[in-house]
Amino acid sequence: MDAKITLSFDESVIQKAKKFAEAQNISLSRLTEFLYSRIVSGHYQSLEELPISDWVSMVAEGQAEYKTKQRSRKELKEEFLKSKK
């Protein structure tokens, strides 16, 4: 069963990823699912342990930058409850 999620990426990365997915004759959603399935199939302890293939470098340029947004428990709870409506 498929589940929907909302993700935010840099616009230039999205455009490159769309072109890459199109060249592979798959949707951007299936490309993202494929990447996630590869990540969770391994036993990685940190982001630095993830193997980065040459074809991933074609989608992104430069050093990988991981951005996380710190949110309070209250914000997380509100977001969760809002998603259940």
C-alpha atoms as an extended CHARMM CRD file, in Angstrom:
* protein
*
        85  EXT
         1         1  MET       CA              0.0000000000        0.0000000000        0.0000000000  PROA      1               0.0000000000
         2         2  ASP       CA              1.3470000000        3.4110000000       -0.9200000000  PROA      2               0.0000000000
         3         3  ALA       CA              1.4160000000        6.2570000000        1.5970000000  PROA      3               0.0000000000
         4         4  LYS       CA              1.7310000000        9.9510000000        0.7910000000  PROA      4               0.0000000000
         5         5  ILE       CA              4.3530000000       12.2070000000        2.3640000000  PROA      5               0.0000000000
         6         6  THR       CA              5.3970000000       15.8090000000        1.8890000000  PROA      6               0.0000000000
         7         7  LEU       CA              9.0700000000       16.6490000000        1.4380000000  PROA      7               0.0000000000
         8         8  SER       CA             10.9230000000       19.9090000000        0.8430000000  PROA      8               0.0000000000
         9         9  PHE       CA             14.0480000000       20.0920000000       -1.3190000000  PROA      9               0.0000000000
        10        10  ASP       CA             16.0900000000       22.7760000000       -2.9960000000  PROA      10              0.0000000000
        11        11  GLU       CA             14.3720000000       23.6340000000       -6.3030000000  PROA      11              0.0000000000
        12        12  SER       CA             17.4910000000       22.9700000000       -8.3990000000  PROA      12              0.0000000000
        13        13  VAL       CA             17.8800000000       19.5050000000       -6.8690000000  PROA      13              0.0000000000
        14        14  ILE       CA             14.2310000000       18.7110000000       -7.6650000000  PROA      14              0.0000000000
        15        15  GLN       CA             14.6510000000       19.7610000000      -11.2960000000  PROA      15              0.0000000000
        16        16  LYS       CA             17.7830000000       17.6210000000      -11.7130000000  PROA      16              0.0000000000
        17        17  ALA       CA             16.1420000000       14.6770000000       -9.9710000000  PROA      17              0.0000000000
        18        18  LYS       CA             13.0790000000       14.9470000000      -12.2480000000  PROA      18              0.0000000000
        19        19  LYS       CA             15.3100000000       14.8830000000      -15.3330000000  PROA      19              0.0000000000
        20        20  PHE       CA             17.2220000000       11.9180000000      -13.9570000000  PROA      20              0.0000000000
        21        21  ALA       CA             14.0130000000       10.0120000000      -13.1350000000  PROA      21              0.0000000000
        22        22  GLU       CA             12.6030000000       10.7560000000      -16.5840000000  PROA      22              0.0000000000
        23        23  ALA       CA             15.7840000000        9.4340000000      -18.2190000000  PROA      23              0.0000000000
        24        24  GLN       CA             15.3340000000        6.2430000000      -16.1640000000  PROA      24              0.0000000000
        25        25  ASN       CA             11.6780000000        6.0470000000      -17.2360000000  PROA      25              0.0000000000
        26        26  ILE       CA             10.3700000000        6.1930000000      -13.6590000000  PROA      26              0.0000000000
        27        27  SER       CA              8.5290000000        8.7940000000      -11.6300000000  PROA      27              0.0000000000
        28        28  LEU       CA             10.2350000000       11.0240000000       -9.1000000000  PROA      28              0.0000000000
        29        29  SER       CA              8.1760000000        9.2800000000       -6.4090000000  PROA      29              0.0000000000
        30        30  ARG       CA              9.4890000000        5.8500000000       -7.4390000000  PROA      30              0.0000000000
        31        31  LEU       CA             13.0620000000        7.1830000000       -7.6060000000  PROA      31              0.0000000000
        32        32  THR       CA             12.7080000000        8.5260000000       -4.0660000000  PROA      32              0.0000000000
        33        33  GLU       CA             11.1760000000        5.2320000000       -2.9160000000  PROA      33              0.0000000000
        34        34  PHE       CA             14.0660000000        3.3290000000       -4.5250000000  PROA      34              0.0000000000
        35        35  LEU       CA             16.6340000000        5.4930000000       -2.7440000000  PROA      35              0.0000000000
        36        36  TYR       CA             14.8650000000        5.0860000000        0.6080000000  PROA      36              0.0000000000
        37        37  SER       CA             14.6060000000        1.3160000000        0.1300000000  PROA      37              0.0000000000
        38        38  ARG       CA             18.3510000000        1.1430000000       -0.5050000000  PROA      38              0.0000000000
        39        39  ILE       CA             19.0510000000        3.1980000000        2.6260000000  PROA      39              0.0000000000
        40        40  VAL       CA             16.8370000000        1.1610000000        4.9410000000  PROA      40              0.0000000000
        41        41  SER       CA             18.0620000000       -2.1700000000        3.5670000000  PROA      41              0.0000000000
        42        42  GLY       CA             21.4950000000       -1.4990000000        5.0990000000  PROA      42              0.0000000000
        43        43  HSD       CA             22.5470000000       -1.2540000000        8.6950000000  PROA      43              0.0000000000
        44        44  TYR       CA             23.8850000000        2.2830000000        8.7260000000  PROA      44              0.0000000000
        45        45  GLN       CA             24.6050000000        4.0350000000       12.0150000000  PROA      45              0.0000000000
        46        46  SER       CA             25.0540000000        7.5330000000       10.5520000000  PROA      46              0.0000000000
        47        47  LEU       CA             24.6190000000        9.5440000000        7.3570000000  PROA      47              0.0000000000
        48        48  GLU       CA             28.3470000000        9.3670000000        6.7160000000  PROA      48              0.0000000000
        49        49  GLU       CA             28.1250000000        5.5700000000        6.3600000000  PROA      49              0.0000000000
        50        50  LEU       CA             25.6660000000        5.7250000000        3.4670000000  PROA      50              0.0000000000
        51        51  PRO       CA             27.2640000000        4.6940000000        0.1750000000  PROA      51              0.0000000000
        52        52  ILE       CA             27.0420000000        7.4450000000       -2.4300000000  PROA      52              0.0000000000
        53        53  SER       CA             27.0040000000        6.1690000000       -5.9970000000  PROA      53              0.0000000000
        54        54  ASP       CA             28.2920000000        8.0640000000       -9.0030000000  PROA      54              0.0000000000
        55        55  TRP       CA             24.7640000000        8.4050000000      -10.3550000000  PROA      55              0.0000000000
        56        56  VAL       CA             23.6790000000       10.1990000000       -7.1870000000  PROA      56              0.0000000000
        57        57  SER       CA             26.4220000000       12.7400000000       -7.8660000000  PROA      57              0.0000000000
        58        58  MET       CA             24.7870000000       13.4070000000      -11.2390000000  PROA      58              0.0000000000
        59        59  VAL       CA             21.6330000000       14.5740000000       -9.4550000000  PROA      59              0.0000000000
        60        60  ALA       CA             23.3340000000       16.7930000000       -6.8620000000  PROA      60              0.0000000000
        61        61  GLU       CA             26.3670000000       19.0280000000       -7.0360000000  PROA      61              0.0000000000
        62        62  GLY       CA             28.8410000000       19.8230000000       -4.3080000000  PROA      62              0.0000000000
        63        63  GLN       CA             29.1270000000       18.6180000000       -0.7460000000  PROA      63              0.0000000000
        64        64  ALA       CA             26.0260000000       17.0730000000        0.7840000000  PROA      64              0.0000000000
        65        65  GLU       CA             24.3820000000       19.3310000000        3.3210000000  PROA      65              0.0000000000
        66        66  TYR       CA             21.9610000000       17.8770000000        5.8380000000  PROA      66              0.0000000000
        67        67  LYS       CA             19.4760000000       20.3540000000        7.2430000000  PROA      67              0.0000000000
        68        68  THR       CA             17.1490000000       19.5500000000       10.0740000000  PROA      68              0.0000000000
        69        69  LYS       CA             14.6460000000       21.8040000000       11.7040000000  PROA      69              0.0000000000
        70        70  GLN       CA             14.4370000000       21.6300000000       15.4810000000  PROA      70              0.0000000000
        71        71  ARG       CA             10.8070000000       21.5110000000       16.5610000000  PROA      71              0.0000000000
        72        72  SER       CA              9.3160000000       21.4140000000       19.9990000000  PROA      72              0.0000000000
        73        73  ARG       CA              7.2020000000       18.5090000000       21.2210000000  PROA      73              0.0000000000
        74        74  LYS       CA              4.2060000000       20.8230000000       21.0850000000  PROA      74              0.0000000000
        75        75  GLU       CA              4.8480000000       21.6550000000       17.4190000000  PROA      75              0.0000000000
        76        76  LEU       CA              5.2730000000       17.9740000000       16.5790000000  PROA      76              0.0000000000
        77        77  LYS       CA              2.0510000000       17.0780000000       18.3860000000  PROA      77              0.0000000000
        78        78  GLU       CA              0.1170000000       19.8480000000       16.6220000000  PROA      78              0.0000000000
        79        79  GLU       CA              1.4910000000       18.7560000000       13.2570000000  PROA      79              0.0000000000
        80        80  PHE       CA              0.5510000000       15.1430000000       13.9470000000  PROA      80              0.0000000000
        81        81  LEU       CA             -2.9890000000       16.0130000000       15.0360000000  PROA      81              0.0000000000
        82        82  LYS       CA             -3.4410000000       18.3260000000       12.0670000000  PROA      82              0.0000000000
        83        83  SER       CA             -2.4220000000       15.5140000000        9.6910000000  PROA      83              0.0000000000
        84        84  LYS       CA             -5.1010000000       13.2310000000       11.1570000000  PROA      84              0.0000000000
        85        85  LYS       CA             -7.9670000000       15.5850000000       10.2330000000  PROA      85              0.0000000000
